[in-house]
Amino acid sequence: MRVLVVGKKGQLGSHLFRLLKLSPTLDVIDIPECDITNTLAINHIMDQCRPDVIVNTAAYTAVEQAETEQDIAFDVNHKGAALLAQAAKDIGAILIHMSTDYVFDGENKHAYEENDAAYPQNIYGKSKLAGETAIIHTCPKHIIIRTAWLFSEQDNNFVSTMLKLARDRDELSIVDDQRGGPTYVGDLANLILHILMQCQQLERRHWGVYHFSCFPYVTWYQFAQQIFKQAHALKIIDKIPRLVPISSQEYPSNVNRPANSTLDCAKIKRNFGIEMSDWSKALPKVIMQRMESQYQ
């Protein structure tokens, strides 16, 4: 089975690409990245490679900047997704596409299920929902995976930010009224691999939208507590900064973020036999590798 990973330089895409290359049953296509907003570029890649499965991890994820760069956000997250969906349909490929908890307004009292109404409150969420809609209407064989709060050994995520701040600050104010499931990209990559291993047996009932995040659900403040607790135990930091819980309104931002980002993951367990992972088990490894990479 030939698999094309789009966005393989990103936080998830790079991890996924390395993982899939280790599989003896997958032919992972290794080509330079293409501009997914360019129809000619996409068609050239598809004619050249003819993948059986396209995994789209490419996205515009700068949530704050999206408010002022709306055209760019929609170009990548909507138009790019739509073009990949059309390309997948034209060659009969399966499209696995990554989406986000930000398609919801965060006002639910319970964890969001796939059929709950989507009311994104910011441009990033609106652009990702537009991409979902385009895929659903274009490509019959699609699997859309909404996830939340990604972290990894790479830079530019909450874990790496907290570790950097711990070196310079004695006190940190952390939002304590937004709740979600921090998700390790390695667990998400394993999920995608698990689905790929079943692709040849998939039926119509398997296509659609799924939720996947790790557990337990926590606030950003609680997540930060665990990051510093683990980093201190591993002797990565000498002392834990004083953490001050604050509300979303007290945090300087021009973006409305969902208060409730918890995702119900029962459907993906029913259809693919995949359990939620415990993010705290991955956290020590991520912290160690983050710090080791800074001294290489």
Residue, then its C-alpha position, 0 to 999 in steps of 0.5 A: m500500500r502506497v502512502l503519501v504523508v503531506g506536511k511531513k516537516g511539521q510536529l505530527g507529520s515528521h513523527l508520523f513519516r519516520l514511524l511509517k517508514l519503519s513498517p515493512t508493509l507500507d510503501v511510504i512515498d518520499i518526495p519534497e513537500c508540495d504547495i497544497t494550495n496549488t492545483l497543478a502541484i497537487n495533480h503533478i504529485m498524484d500523477q507521479c506517485r499514485p498513492d493509495v492513501i493520503v495522510n494530510t497533516a499540513a495546516y496553518t496552525a498559528v491561532e493568534q496570527a490567523e485573526t489577521e492572516q485570514d486569507i492565508a489560514f483559509d487558503v491552507n486549511h480550507k482550499g488545501a484540504a479541498l484540493l487534496a480531497q478532489a485529488a484523492k477522489d480522482i485517483g480513488a485514494i483514501l484521505i486521512h485528514m487532521s482537524t481540531d477541537y477548535v471547531f467547537d465553541g467550548e460551551n458543552k458540559h460534557a466531552y464533545e462527540e463527533n455529531d455535536a454541533a460545530y460553532p468555531q469561535n476564531i478564524y483558525g477553527k472556522s478555516k479548519l471546519a471549512g476544510e472538513t466540510a469540503i472533504i466530506h462533500t468531495c471525497p467519499k473515502h475520508i477519515i477526519i481525526r479531530t485532536a487537541w493540545l498536541f505536544s512533542e519533542q519538537d519546539n513550539n508547543f506547550v511543553s517546550t514553552m514551559l521548559k523555556l520559561a522555567r529557565d527565566r521566570d520565578e513565577l508564571s500565570i497559567v490559564d485554569d479555565q480551559r480544559g482538554g486532553p493533552t495529546y502526544v504526537g507519538d500516540l497520534a502517529n500510532l493511531i494513524l498507523h493502526i488505521l492504515m493497517q486496516c485500510q484494505q478492510l475498511e467499509r462504508r461505515h468506517w468513513g467519517v469524522y473521529h475524535f482522538s486525544c489523550f487522557p486524563y483531561v486537565t486545564w493548562y494550569q494542571f498540565a503545567q504543574q505536571i510538566f514542572k513536577q516531572a522536569h524537577a524529578l528528572k533534574i532538568i530544572d533546579k526549582i519549580p516556578r510559582l504557578v498562578p492560575i488565571s482566567s482566560q479573560e486575564y490572559p492577553s490574547n485576541v483569540n476566543r478559545p474553547a473553555n471545554s476542549t474535551l473530546d469523546c473518543a468512544k467512536i474510534k474505539r468502536n470502529f478501530g479498537i483504539e484506546m485513549s492514551d495516558w499523556s503523562k506516560a509520554l511526558p518524561k520522555v518528551i522532557m528528556q529529549r527536549m532538553e538533550s536536543q538543546y545541548q547537541 
